[in-house]
Amino acid sequence: MLLPYLCFGAALFALGLVGFVTRRNLIIIFLCTEMMFQGIVINLVAFGRYPLAGNAPILDGQVFALFLLVVAAAEAALALALVVLLFRHRPSLDANVWAELKER
């Protein structure tokens, strides 16, 4: 019963990756990054719950998932602060506008 969880996690990661590559709004880009993190967390917990070699379930997957959730929360806080700071400097959340600023 591991396969449905892995497929769901992979689909969530793929949707986040497609959104990250195709969107230009900074908030949507950060939300797609969070979606990719959640896909990874689902896979980590699934591997922790259903070990491959028939051994007893171990907590490694859950520990890594908890660590990744902490990293994702810190990333979301920093990203939101960065978006607010950038929006105050120039009232646009288009990533291309900020790429042009880098060229100057």
Secondary structure, DSSP 4 states (H G I P E B T S, - for coil): --HHHHHHHHHHHHHHHHHHHH--BHHHHHHHHHHHHHHHHHHHHHHHHS-TTSPPP-SHHHHHHHHHHHHHHHHHHHHHHHHHHHHHHSS--BHHHHHHHHH-
